[in-house]
Structures are given as C-alpha cells and as structure tokens.
Amino acid sequence: MHTSNKPNEAPSPASPALLDQRVPGQSVVTELLVALEKQPQGSTLGRFFGSDPLSPDSRRWYQGALGEIEVGELLARLGPDWTVLHAVPVGSGESDIDHVVIGTPGIFTINTKHHAGKAVWVAGRTLMVSGQKQGHIRNSIHEASRAGKLLSAAVGFNVPVAAVIALVGTKNLRVKEAPIGVTVLTAPQLLRWLGKRPPVLTEAAVAHIAAAAKQPGTWHRAPREAGSPAELQDGFRQVQKGVQAARRRKRTWGFAGMAAMAAATWAAIAALPAILETVLQMMAP
C-alpha cells in the first residue's frame, strides 16, 4: 500500500452518506432547530405559566416535521420489497422531496401536508384548506416530473414517477372531482392505497432504480454531508417534550383559574342569604 507523505496534500472530502440513511423530516427538523436558536428566549415567568416555546416561524417547521415523521412511520411498515427515502435533497438549493417510495408497483413522490383539524376540498387542479386555495397539487406534479427526469437520467431508461399528497391530521377530505395528475389521500389511507397498486416494474428494474435513487448525486448538483440523523432526532424529541410540557402547564393553570372562579362563585352564593338579611335590616324602619 502506498501512502503519500506530501505535507501539503489535503485529505479528500468524505462522500455524503447514501440517502437511505436519512430519517423522516430530516430537512425540516434541521430548519426547526436553526429557527429555535435564532428566536428570543421567553421569560422564566412565561415558561412557568406555559407560554408557547415556538415562534410563528419555528411552529411552521415543527408542524411540518410532525407530519413527515408520521408519514415516515407509516411507510416503515411497507416491508422489505419497498425502498423508502426521506427528505431527499434535490436541485441546487435547499429544496427536498418529503418521501420517495420505490417498488414493483412504481415510483412515487409523497408530499406530506400537515393541516391539523382543517377541512380539505379537492376538485381537478384545485385544493383548498379551510376555504383557502393552496398550491399543493401544482407543486406535487412538478416534484414528480422532476424526480422522473433525474432518475431516468441516472439509470438510462424512462422512469415514470407518480405524485401523491398525504394529508396529516385533517378534519375531513372531500373530493368533489378526481384531482388531475396527483393522488390526494389522508395519511391513514396511504398504506392500503400503495398495497393495492398492481406491479408495473420488474424486480431487476426496481433494484436498478433504487440503487441510483440512494445516491445523493442523482438528485442534487452539489450534495453535502448532512448532520447526524440520530442527533437531529434527539433534538426534535427535546423540542417536542418542551412543547408538550408547556401545553400541560397551560392547561393546569387554566383548570386552576376555573376552579378559583367556581369557588368564588359558590362562596358568593353561600353568602347571599346573609347579605340579603343585612340589607333588609338596614332598610327596615
């Protein structure tokens, strides 16, 4: 083995890890932790009474992470015949694809949208959340088309990719007219829907596509090494614990306030006869 002793020779940079090492929500959790570092710390008194530890900016990333993690946990149940990639960096900037699913029934890009407690209405190319039109359908179609072109270039043959929108936490989903170019599902419907897809690819083709899909360079022009998935998951769990603890404290103080009001009301009712008697005595001639 030849070992160079040149003093000025720099070691070659490590190649980014394969994409199957990434965890659900990896990109949005990274953004969440960065946002939390930048936001001002709340007061000790505010934390004691259960003030929200998330700013509007960090809450957006937190909600996105919850959605991607939930869908990722569902996709983990698909089994060994499927390859599932999460938070796939794509293009040349910070964009990513929430989930890429590869199996004999085809290749799917899954765009996760967390709309907790909201009503979703779909018709053709229109998707509305609580009456507000969203760009989810247009963006998901573009995402799938982009993924198809990149995978086709990597493997040397045409790779069709289907777009899927997975809705997390929605109050209800009403499909007035079948969406065009994309499948819109609630997260609980996702596994059954994927399981019912008929095979369209050979196992050899799936293996070839999956191997290419795991390579960061297939998707991103300048792939970078990401942070430790385990550390990101631990950081998110700490944030989640803080959010849940704040909610518990807020509820506790809310209950305490209602109890105090109830006690005061009952005390006033109990004292009412004595007060009336005193008033009557004062009014007597």
N, C-alpha and C positions, 0 to 999 in steps of 0.2 A: 504494500500500500504506500502510495506517495503522499507525503504531507508537505504542503508548502510552508516555508519558513520566512516568506517575504513579510517584512514588518508592516508594510502599508496596505496589505491585502485585506479588504473588509470581508467579513462573512456574508454569504448570500442570504437575502431575507427569507424567512420561513414562508412557505406557501400557505395561503388561507386554508382553514380546515374544510373538509367536504361539507356540503350543505345539509346532509342528513344528521350532522352534529348540532344543528341549530334547534332551538326549542320554540314552542308556540309563543307568539307575542314578543320575540326577542328584540325586534326593532323598536316597537312601541314602549316596551319596558325600559330600554336604553334612553329613549326620549323622556319618559316619565322621570327617571332618576336625575337626568340633567335638569329638567324643569324644576324639580324639588330643590336641587342645590341652589338654583338662582332665586327662588322666591323667598321673601322675608319670613322669618320665623314668627309664629304667633306668640302672644303674650302667655306667660305662665297661668294667669287668671283665666284667659280664654280657653287654654287647653284643659284647665281644671273643670270648666263648665261644659266641655265637649264641643268646642268650636271646630269647624271643618279644617282638617290639616291640608286640604288640597285647594289650590287656587283654581280659577276657571281654566287656565292653560293646563295645569297638571291633571285636573279632573278629566279633561278630554283624553289625555293619554292613558289615564287609569281605566276609564271605561273601555277604551279600545283594547287594552291589554286583557281585561276581564273577558271580553268577547272572544278574542283569538285563543286564549287559554282554554275556554270552554269548548270551542270547536276542535281545538287540538286534542283535547282529552277524548272527544268522541271519535275522531279519526284514528286514534291509537288503537281502537277496537276493531279496525278493519282486518287485521291479520297479516300474516307474512306474505300473502300473494300481492299485496299492495306496497308501493313505495310512497311515503308521505314526507314532503319537505315543508318547512315552516319559515316564514319571514325571509323569503328569497330576495336578496338584493338584485335589482335589475336596472339596466341603463348605465348612466354615468354619475348619477347623483345619489340621493338618499331614498329613492322610491323602492318599494318592495312589494312582493306578492304574498298575501297572508298565508296561503297554503297551496301547494301543488300536489295533486294526487295522481298517481300513475298505476295503471293496472290493465289487464286484458280488456275491460270494458271501455278503455280510453284514457285520455289525459284531461284533467280538469283543473282549472284555476278557481279557487274558492275565495271570494271576497267576503270577509266577515263584517257584519254591521250590527253594533250593539245599540238597540233602541228600546231600552228598558221601559215597559209599561206603555209604549206607544202603539197606535194603530197604523198599520201599513196597508196601502191600497196600490194595486198594480193593474195596469192596462197597457198592452203594447210596449211602447218605449218609455212609458211614464211610470214612475214610482214615487208615491207621496208618503211622507211620515207625518201623522197628525195634521194632514191637510197641506203640508209644505212639500213642494216638488224637490226631489233630490237627483243628483247626477249618478246614482249608483249603477244604473243599467248601462249608460254610455261608458262609464269608466271600466266596468267589468268586461264589456265586449272588447274594448281596446286592450285590456290586460291579457285576455285570452289570445287575441290576434297577435300581440307582441310575443307572447310565450311560444305560440306556434311557429313563428318565423325564427326565433332564436334556437329552438330545439331542432327544427328542420335543418338549419344551417350546421348545427353541431353533429347530427347523425347522417346527413347526406340524403335524406328522403323526406317526403312530406309528412308532417306530424300535425294532424288536426287537434285543436285544443278547445274544449267546451267551457263556457263561462258559467259559474254558479255564484249566486248570492246567498249566504247563510245568515239569517236574521236571528239574533240572540235577544231573549228577554221581551219580545214584542207581546203586546196585549192580544192582538189578533192580526191575521194576514188575510186580506180579501183580494182575490184575483178575479177582477171583472172580465179581463181579456188576457189570454196567454201572452206572457212577455216575449218580445221578439229578440232572438239572439242570445238569450240567457235563461237559466232556470233559477227561479226565486223560491227558496224554501225557508222554513224555520229550522233552527239547529236540530231539534229532535227528529225532524223528517229526513235528515241528511243521510244517515247510515242506511236506512231502508231504501232510499232512492238510489244510492250508489250500488247497493246489493242487487237491485233489480235490473241494472244495466246489462244487456247481453254482451258477450265477448265480441270485440271487433279487431283485436290485435293478437298476434301470436305471442307466446311466452318469450321467444327469441327477440322479437321486436321490442317487447316491454323491457327486457333486460338491457338491451342496447340503449333505449331512450333513458331508462333510469340511471344508467352509468353516466351518460352525458349530463343529465339533469343535476346530478350531485356535484358537478364541477362548477365552482364559483365563476370561472371564466366563460362558461356557457351563457351566463346571464348578464354579468357586469363587465364593463370595459376596463375597470381598474379595481378588481376585488381587493378588499382589505381584510386583515385579520380582525375578527370581532372580539368583544370582551368575553370573558368566561361565562358560558351559559349557566353554570352552577351558581356563580356569584350573582348574576342577574336575577335568577330565580329566588335566591335568598334575599336579595334587596327588595324584590317585589313582595315577598311574603311579609317582610318587616313593614312595608308601607301598608299592606292590606290589614295587618294587625292594628296599626295605628288608626286607620280609618274606622275599623270595626269598634275599637275601644272608644273612639270619640263619639260614635253613634250610641254606644251603650251609656256613656256618661250623660249625653244629651237627653236620652230617654229617662234616665234615672232622675235628673233634675226636673224634667217635665212632669214626671209622676209625683215627685216631691212637691212641686208647685201646686198641682191639682189637689193633692192630699191636704196641703195647708189651706187652700181655698175652701175645700169641703169642711175642714174642721172649723174654720172661721164662720162658715155659714151655719153649721149646726149649733155652734156656740151662740150665734145671734138669735137663732130660732128658740133655743132653750131659754135665753134671757128675755125674750119678747114679753111673756106674761108679767114678769116683774117690772119691766119698763112701762107697760100699759097701766099697771096698777099705780105706779108712781105718778104717771101723767094724770090719771083720773083723780088721784088725791090732790094734786096740785090745782086741778081745775075745779074741785069741789068748793062750794061757798063756805 
